[in-house]
Amino acid sequence: MECSKRDLWGYEVHTASDDCIAAINAFYHQVLSFGRGRSVILQAPEHDPECVLGNALAAHFLASSDPPRAPPYFDAARSRLEEATEYEKAVFESVSYLASEDEDDDVAVELHSKLLDEFPNDLFSLKRAQLLCFYMGEPELSLNLVQKVLPVHEDGNYIYGMLAFALLEHGRMKEAAEAARKGFEINKRDFWSQHALCHVLQYECRFKEAVEFMVECSTTWTSCSSFMYTHNWWHIALCYLEGGAPVDQVLRIYDEHIWKELEKPDASPPEVYLGALGLLLRVYVHGEIYILQDRLQILADRVRDRSVWFIEWHLDLLILWALAVTKESSGAEELLEGLRSKVSRMIEKKQRVMQGALKLAEALYEFGKGNEELSLEPLGSGFDAVHYKFIGASDEQLDVFNEVYYVMLLRAGKAEEATDVLEKRVKEREGLPFLWRLLALGYAMAGRSEAAKAAGETSRALEIAHFS
């Protein structure tokens, strides 16, 4: 009987089971297409308990979705390494290191880079490496990795969505748009290319165009994971909010396409909560608390569940704000203390980086409680959320923390400091009505009535222009 097969990338895998290889290939597809069926990888060890690649990938999947179940799969893969192919050994080394207690992000990236040097067809390992770079806040590393393998993929599926996202996170918007469009032309259901193009349009304040494009694409999202489905609708809702559309349109999307996702039997609550909290924080900052109060309380009641804590920093920060603003003080304090403890257990190099995340956590906690002066203390002057990519958030997701900072300054009566940072920000994104509205408020507080009037008129004109 044949003892080896080739996977989707053409690399040799030590197994005699066609079903094992089929499960591995299906897993690749589910991950790259942001599908709901990533658990298909658990079928691979069922069909061949001795397959190193099947066990390694199953362990990697479980390490993030159900950590206590992962070790036996790692052990099964490790016990058969002598029989494994060189490709399987390289994959095992990279995924097992990610799950180790002393994992160093730089070493993990180097392992993936080495793997891609030897096996450049492996887009799943590229995706895994880019995700690692995303949580490190290192878009340049991510871009280098995709450019490393791009020559062997040419017009291949999924590669251009990955290229586009790395480019836009690196601030190269024109190139990102070109890559996203190419990915979309190759595969109209490449959700990452759709998403990257929306990012570019949104950054350029072409909100109506972004909404029309994404709504047209939305009929293809039925197979998407909870994250991709709700995140794409989050982008649409945010385009409405940033463009100055009535907040009812924003909350309609929240109700029908984000919160309603929880009704699906295979929904992933943490993935839903990330988009839900991020959107409600935006609405709150925009001064619409009166219309979201019930939704916010319901959401806060859900995220009191400690099983959704400590999954990722971005989500924890949003949960912390939600608990604080809804007066769930004991829960908020427990979460904050847990984050401090989490950082204390990290290797020293990572501790230094994540001190910034702790400062942001402390600021959001005080902001939620309404302590404006105290909320500013951890951040200091000149805060810019773009330097906080390491919490695992895109530039668009990070922007809300800049808006929080502007509101903190204004509420604390620091009008001159607020107008200074807002004047710089509107030069970068002149088409945002909300920034002009905040700037008008800052000018008014500083006694600059003519400037306040002009900024207010600009804000109103933009609201009319974007969705007229």
C-alpha positions as CSV (number, residue, x, y, z in Angstrom):
1,M,0.0,0.0,0.0
2,E,1.2,3.5,-0.9
3,C,2.5,5.2,2.3
4,S,2.6,8.8,1.2
5,K,0.2,11.3,-0.4
6,R,0.5,14.8,-1.5
7,D,-1.4,17.6,0.0
8,L,-3.0,20.7,-1.6
9,W,0.4,22.4,-2.0
10,G,1.9,19.4,-3.6
11,Y,4.0,18.4,-0.6
12,E,4.6,14.8,0.5
13,V,2.7,13.6,3.6
14,H,3.3,10.2,5.3
15,T,-0.1,8.6,5.2
16,A,-1.9,6.0,3.2
17,S,-5.3,7.5,3.9
18,D,-7.0,9.5,1.1
19,D,-9.6,10.6,3.7
20,C,-6.9,12.0,6.0
21,I,-5.4,14.1,3.1
22,A,-9.0,15.2,2.2
23,A,-9.6,16.5,5.7
24,I,-6.2,18.3,5.8
25,N,-7.0,20.0,2.4
26,A,-10.5,20.9,3.6
27,F,-9.0,22.5,6.6
28,Y,-6.6,24.6,4.5
29,H,-9.6,25.8,2.5
30,Q,-11.7,26.6,5.6
31,V,-8.9,28.7,7.1
32,L,-8.0,30.6,3.9
33,S,-11.7,31.3,3.1
34,F,-12.6,32.2,6.7
35,G,-15.1,29.3,6.8
36,R,-17.2,27.9,9.6
37,G,-15.9,24.4,9.3
38,R,-12.3,24.6,10.6
39,S,-13.0,21.7,12.9
40,V,-12.8,19.4,9.9
41,I,-9.1,19.0,10.7
42,L,-10.1,16.8,13.7
43,Q,-11.2,14.2,11.1
44,A,-7.6,13.7,9.9
45,P,-6.3,11.9,13.0
46,E,-9.5,9.8,13.0
47,H,-8.7,8.5,9.5
48,D,-5.0,8.1,10.3
49,P,-4.0,8.3,14.0
50,E,-0.3,8.1,13.0
51,C,-0.2,11.0,10.5
52,V,2.1,13.6,11.8
53,L,0.7,16.5,9.7
54,G,-2.9,15.6,10.6
55,N,-2.1,15.4,14.3
56,A,0.0,18.6,14.3
57,L,-2.7,20.7,12.5
58,A,-5.4,19.3,14.8
59,A,-3.3,20.2,17.8
60,H,-2.8,23.7,16.4
61,F,-6.5,24.2,15.8
62,L,-7.3,23.0,19.3
63,A,-4.6,25.1,20.9
64,S,-6.7,28.2,20.2
65,S,-10.2,26.8,20.2
66,D,-10.0,24.2,23.1
67,P,-6.5,24.3,24.6
68,P,-6.9,21.3,27.1
69,R,-7.6,19.0,24.2
70,A,-4.5,19.9,22.2
71,P,-1.6,18.1,24.1
72,P,-2.5,14.5,23.1
73,Y,-2.5,15.5,19.4
74,F,0.9,17.1,19.8
75,D,2.1,14.0,21.6
76,A,0.8,11.7,18.8
77,A,2.6,13.9,16.1
78,R,5.8,13.9,18.1
79,S,5.9,10.2,18.6
80,R,5.9,9.6,14.8
81,L,8.4,12.3,13.8
82,E,11.0,9.8,12.6
83,E,8.6,8.6,10.0
84,A,7.5,12.0,8.9
85,T,8.5,13.8,5.7
86,E,10.7,16.9,5.9
87,Y,7.6,19.1,5.2
88,E,5.7,17.5,8.1
89,K,8.6,18.1,10.4
90,A,8.8,21.7,9.5
91,V,5.1,22.3,10.1
92,F,5.2,20.4,13.4
93,E,8.2,22.5,14.5
94,S,6.5,25.8,13.7
95,V,3.1,25.0,15.2
96,S,4.4,23.2,18.3
97,Y,6.7,26.1,19.1
98,L,3.7,28.5,18.9
99,A,2.0,26.4,21.7
100,S,5.1,26.3,24.0
101,E,5.2,28.1,27.3
102,D,8.4,30.0,26.5
103,E,7.3,31.0,23.0
104,D,9.3,34.0,21.6
105,D,7.5,35.7,18.8
106,D,10.7,36.5,16.9
107,V,11.7,32.9,17.0
108,A,8.3,31.8,15.9
109,V,8.4,34.2,12.9
110,E,11.9,32.9,12.0
111,L,10.7,29.3,12.1
112,H,7.8,30.2,9.7
113,S,10.2,32.2,7.5
114,K,12.5,29.2,7.2
115,L,9.5,26.9,6.5
116,L,8.4,29.2,3.6
117,D,11.9,29.3,2.2
118,E,11.8,25.5,1.8
119,F,8.0,25.1,1.1
120,P,6.8,28.3,-0.5
121,N,3.6,26.8,-1.9
122,D,2.2,26.5,1.6
123,L,-0.3,29.3,1.9
124,F,-1.7,28.0,5.1
125,S,1.7,28.4,6.8
126,L,1.9,31.9,5.3
127,K,-1.5,32.7,6.7
128,R,-0.4,31.4,10.1
129,A,2.7,33.5,10.0
130,Q,0.9,36.7,9.0
131,L,-1.5,36.2,11.9
132,L,1.5,35.9,14.2
133,C,2.9,39.2,12.7
134,F,-0.5,40.8,13.2
135,Y,-0.6,40.0,16.9
136,M,3.0,41.2,17.2
137,G,2.1,44.5,15.5
138,E,4.7,44.0,12.8
139,P,3.1,44.7,9.4
140,E,6.5,45.0,7.7
141,L,7.4,41.4,8.7
142,S,4.0,40.3,7.4
143,L,4.6,42.0,4.1
144,N,8.1,40.5,3.8
145,L,6.7,37.0,4.2
146,V,4.1,37.3,1.5
147,Q,6.5,38.9,-0.9
148,K,8.9,36.0,-0.3
149,V,6.4,33.5,-1.7
150,L,4.5,35.7,-4.2
151,P,6.7,34.7,-7.2
152,V,5.6,31.1,-7.0
153,H,1.9,31.9,-6.8
154,E,1.5,34.6,-9.6
155,D,-2.3,34.4,-10.2
156,G,-3.0,32.0,-7.4
157,N,-6.1,32.1,-5.2
158,Y,-6.0,33.9,-1.8
159,I,-2.4,35.3,-2.1
160,Y,-3.5,38.7,-3.2
161,G,-5.8,39.2,-0.3
162,M,-3.0,38.5,2.1
163,L,-0.7,40.8,0.1
164,A,-3.4,43.6,0.2
165,F,-3.9,43.4,4.0
166,A,-0.1,43.6,4.6
167,L,0.2,46.6,2.3
168,L,-2.7,48.5,3.8
169,E,-1.4,47.9,7.4
170,H,1.9,49.3,6.1
171,G,0.1,52.4,4.9
172,R,0.6,51.7,1.1
173,M,-3.1,52.2,0.2
174,K,-2.8,52.4,-3.6
175,E,-0.9,49.2,-3.8
176,A,-3.2,47.5,-1.3
177,A,-6.2,48.5,-3.5
178,E,-4.5,47.0,-6.6
179,A,-3.7,43.8,-4.9
180,A,-7.2,43.5,-3.4
181,R,-8.8,44.1,-6.8
182,K,-6.6,41.4,-8.3
183,G,-7.5,38.9,-5.6
184,F,-11.2,39.7,-6.1
185,E,-10.9,39.3,-9.9
186,I,-9.4,35.8,-9.4
187,N,-12.0,34.8,-6.8
188,K,-15.1,36.8,-6.1
189,R,-15.5,34.9,-2.9
190,D,-12.0,35.8,-1.6
191,F,-13.4,37.4,1.5
192,W,-10.0,38.8,2.6
193,S,-9.6,40.6,-0.7
194,Q,-13.2,42.0,-0.3
195,H,-12.3,43.1,3.2
196,A,-9.0,44.7,2.2
197,L,-10.6,46.7,-0.5
198,C,-13.2,48.0,2.0
199,H,-10.4,49.0,4.3
200,V,-8.9,51.2,1.5
201,L,-12.2,52.8,0.5
202,Q,-13.0,53.5,4.2
203,Y,-9.6,55.0,4.9
204,E,-10.1,57.3,1.9
205,C,-13.5,58.3,3.3
206,R,-15.3,56.9,0.2
207,F,-18.0,55.6,2.6
208,K,-20.9,55.3,0.2
209,E,-18.7,53.4,-2.3
210,A,-17.5,51.0,0.4
211,V,-21.0,50.3,1.6
212,E,-22.3,49.6,-1.9
213,F,-19.4,47.3,-2.6
214,M,-19.7,45.3,0.6
215,V,-23.5,45.0,0.5
216,E,-23.2,43.6,-3.0
217,C,-20.6,41.1,-1.7
218,S,-22.7,40.2,1.4
219,T,-24.7,37.5,-0.4
220,T,-21.4,35.5,-0.5
221,W,-20.8,35.6,3.3
222,T,-23.2,32.8,4.3
223,S,-20.2,30.4,4.7
224,C,-18.1,32.8,6.7
225,S,-17.0,32.2,10.2
226,S,-18.5,34.3,12.9
227,F,-15.5,36.6,12.9
228,M,-15.5,37.3,9.1
229,Y,-19.3,37.6,8.8
230,T,-19.7,40.0,11.7
231,H,-16.4,41.9,10.9
232,N,-17.5,42.6,7.4
233,W,-20.8,43.9,8.6
234,W,-18.9,45.9,11.3
235,H,-17.1,47.6,8.4
236,I,-20.4,48.5,6.8
237,A,-21.9,49.8,10.0
238,L,-18.7,51.8,10.6
239,C,-18.8,53.4,7.2
240,Y,-22.3,54.6,8.0
241,L,-21.2,56.0,11.4
242,E,-18.0,57.6,10.1
243,G,-19.9,59.1,7.1
244,G,-22.4,60.7,9.4
245,A,-25.4,58.6,8.5
246,P,-28.3,58.4,11.1
247,V,-27.2,56.1,14.0
248,D,-30.4,54.0,13.4
249,Q,-28.7,52.6,10.3
250,V,-25.7,51.6,12.3
251,L,-27.7,49.9,15.1
252,R,-29.9,48.1,12.6
253,I,-26.8,46.4,11.3
254,Y,-25.7,45.6,14.8
255,D,-29.1,44.0,15.6
256,E,-29.6,42.1,12.3
257,H,-26.1,41.1,11.3
258,I,-23.8,41.1,14.4
259,W,-25.9,40.3,17.5
260,K,-28.2,37.9,15.6
261,E,-25.1,35.8,14.6
262,L,-25.3,34.4,18.2
263,E,-28.5,32.6,17.3
264,K,-26.6,30.3,14.9
265,P,-25.8,26.9,16.5
266,D,-22.2,27.1,15.3
267,A,-21.5,30.7,16.2
268,S,-18.4,31.6,18.1
269,P,-19.4,34.1,20.8
270,P,-16.0,35.7,21.3
271,E,-15.7,36.5,17.6
272,V,-19.1,38.1,17.7
273,Y,-18.4,40.0,20.9
274,L,-15.3,41.6,19.4
275,G,-17.3,43.3,16.6
276,A,-20.3,44.1,18.8
277,L,-18.2,45.8,21.5
278,G,-16.0,47.6,19.0
279,L,-19.1,49.0,17.3
280,L,-20.9,50.0,20.5
281,L,-17.8,51.8,21.8
282,R,-17.7,53.8,18.6
283,V,-21.4,54.7,19.0
284,Y,-20.8,55.6,22.6
285,V,-17.8,57.9,21.7
286,H,-19.9,59.6,19.1
287,G,-22.3,60.7,21.8
288,E,-25.2,58.3,21.1
289,I,-25.3,56.6,24.5
290,Y,-29.0,57.3,24.9
291,I,-29.9,55.0,22.0
292,L,-27.6,52.1,22.8
293,Q,-28.0,51.8,26.6
294,D,-30.1,48.6,26.5
295,R,-27.9,46.9,23.9
296,L,-24.8,47.8,25.9
297,Q,-26.2,46.4,29.2
298,I,-27.2,43.1,27.5
299,L,-23.8,42.8,25.9
300,A,-22.0,43.6,29.2
301,D,-24.1,40.9,30.9
302,R,-22.8,38.4,28.3
303,V,-19.1,39.3,28.6
304,R,-19.2,38.9,32.4
305,D,-18.7,35.3,31.5
306,R,-15.1,34.7,32.3
307,S,-14.8,32.0,29.6
308,V,-14.4,34.7,27.0
309,W,-11.7,36.6,28.9
310,F,-8.0,36.3,28.1
311,I,-8.5,35.0,24.6
312,E,-7.0,38.1,23.0
313,W,-6.0,41.5,24.2
314,H,-8.2,43.5,21.9
315,L,-11.3,41.7,23.1
316,D,-10.2,42.0,26.8
317,L,-9.8,45.8,26.4
318,L,-13.2,46.2,25.0
319,I,-14.8,44.0,27.7
320,L,-13.0,46.0,30.3
321,W,-14.6,49.2,29.0
322,A,-18.0,47.6,28.8
323,L,-17.9,46.3,32.3
324,A,-16.7,49.6,33.7
325,V,-19.2,51.8,31.8
326,T,-22.2,49.6,32.9
327,K,-21.0,49.7,36.6
328,E,-19.9,46.1,36.8
329,S,-17.0,47.3,38.9
330,S,-16.0,44.0,40.5
331,G,-15.8,42.2,37.1
332,A,-13.9,45.1,35.6
333,E,-11.4,45.1,38.5
334,E,-11.0,41.3,38.3
335,L,-10.3,41.5,34.5
336,L,-7.8,44.3,34.9
337,E,-6.0,42.4,37.6
338,G,-6.0,39.3,35.5
339,L,-4.4,41.3,32.6
340,R,-1.7,42.5,35.0
341,S,-1.0,38.9,36.1
342,K,-0.9,37.7,32.5
343,V,1.8,40.3,31.6
344,S,3.8,39.4,34.7
345,R,4.1,35.8,33.5
346,M,5.4,36.7,30.0
347,I,9.0,36.5,29.0
348,E,10.8,39.8,29.8
349,K,10.9,41.0,26.2
350,K,7.2,40.6,25.7
351,Q,6.5,42.1,29.1
352,R,8.1,45.4,28.0
353,V,5.9,45.6,24.9
354,M,2.7,44.7,26.7
355,Q,3.1,47.3,29.4
356,G,1.6,49.6,26.8
357,A,-1.5,47.4,26.6
358,L,-1.8,47.6,30.4
359,K,-1.7,51.4,30.3
360,L,-4.4,51.4,27.7
361,A,-6.5,49.0,29.8
362,E,-6.2,51.2,32.8
363,A,-7.2,54.2,30.7
364,L,-10.3,52.5,29.4
365,Y,-11.2,51.3,32.8
366,E,-11.2,54.9,34.2
367,F,-12.9,56.2,31.0
368,G,-15.7,53.7,31.5
369,K,-16.1,54.8,35.1
370,G,-16.3,58.5,33.9
371,N,-13.0,59.5,35.6
372,E,-11.6,61.8,32.8
373,E,-8.5,63.1,34.6
374,L,-7.5,59.6,35.8
375,S,-8.2,58.1,32.4
376,L,-5.6,60.3,30.8
377,E,-2.8,59.6,33.2
378,P,-1.8,56.2,31.9
379,L,-1.6,57.4,28.3
380,G,0.4,60.6,28.9
381,S,0.5,63.2,26.2
382,G,0.7,62.6,22.5
383,F,-1.1,59.2,22.6
384,D,-1.6,57.6,19.2
385,A,-3.2,54.2,18.9
386,V,-1.4,53.4,15.7
387,H,1.5,52.4,18.0
388,Y,-0.7,49.7,19.7
389,K,-1.0,47.2,16.9
390,F,0.4,44.6,19.3
391,I,-3.0,44.2,20.9
392,G,-4.1,42.4,17.7
393,A,-6.1,45.2,16.0
394,S,-6.1,46.7,12.6
395,D,-5.6,50.5,12.0
396,E,-9.4,50.8,11.6
397,Q,-10.1,49.0,14.8
398,L,-7.4,51.0,16.7
399,D,-8.9,54.3,15.5
400,V,-11.6,54.1,18.2
401,F,-9.0,54.4,20.9
402,N,-7.8,57.6,19.3
403,E,-11.4,58.9,19.4
404,V,-11.6,57.9,23.0
405,Y,-8.4,59.9,23.7
406,Y,-9.8,63.0,21.9
407,V,-13.0,62.7,24.0
408,M,-11.0,62.3,27.2
409,L,-9.1,65.5,26.5
410,L,-12.2,67.5,25.8
411,R,-14.1,66.1,28.8
412,A,-11.1,67.0,31.0
413,G,-11.1,70.5,29.7
414,K,-7.8,70.3,27.8
415,A,-9.1,72.2,24.8
416,E,-5.8,73.3,23.4
417,E,-4.2,69.9,23.6
418,A,-7.3,68.4,22.0
419,T,-7.4,70.9,19.1
420,D,-3.6,70.3,18.4
421,V,-4.0,66.6,17.9
422,L,-7.3,66.9,16.1
423,E,-5.9,69.4,13.6
424,K,-3.2,66.9,12.8
425,R,-5.7,64.1,12.4
426,V,-8.1,65.9,10.1
427,K,-5.2,66.5,7.7
428,E,-4.9,62.7,7.4
429,R,-8.6,62.0,7.1
430,E,-10.3,65.2,6.0
431,G,-13.5,63.5,5.1
432,L,-14.5,62.4,8.7
433,P,-17.5,64.6,10.0
434,F,-16.9,63.4,13.6
435,L,-13.4,64.7,13.7
436,W,-14.6,68.1,12.5
437,R,-17.3,68.0,15.1
438,L,-14.8,67.4,17.9
439,L,-12.6,70.1,16.5
440,A,-15.5,72.5,16.5
441,L,-16.1,71.7,20.2
442,G,-12.4,72.1,21.0
443,Y,-12.3,75.5,19.3
444,A,-15.5,76.6,21.1
445,M,-14.0,75.6,24.5
446,A,-10.8,77.5,23.7
447,G,-12.9,80.6,22.8
448,R,-12.1,80.5,19.1
449,S,-15.7,81.1,17.9
450,E,-15.0,81.7,14.2
451,A,-12.9,78.6,13.9
452,A,-15.6,76.6,15.8
453,K,-18.2,77.8,13.4
454,A,-16.2,76.9,10.3
455,A,-15.3,73.4,11.6
456,G,-19.0,72.8,12.5
457,E,-20.1,73.8,9.0
458,T,-17.5,71.5,7.5
459,S,-18.8,68.6,9.7
460,R,-22.4,69.2,8.5
461,A,-21.4,69.5,4.9
462,L,-19.5,66.2,5.0
463,E,-22.5,64.4,6.5
464,I,-24.7,65.6,3.7
465,A,-22.1,64.8,1.0
466,H,-21.3,61.2,2.1
467,F,-24.8,59.7,2.0
468,S,-26.9,62.3,0.1
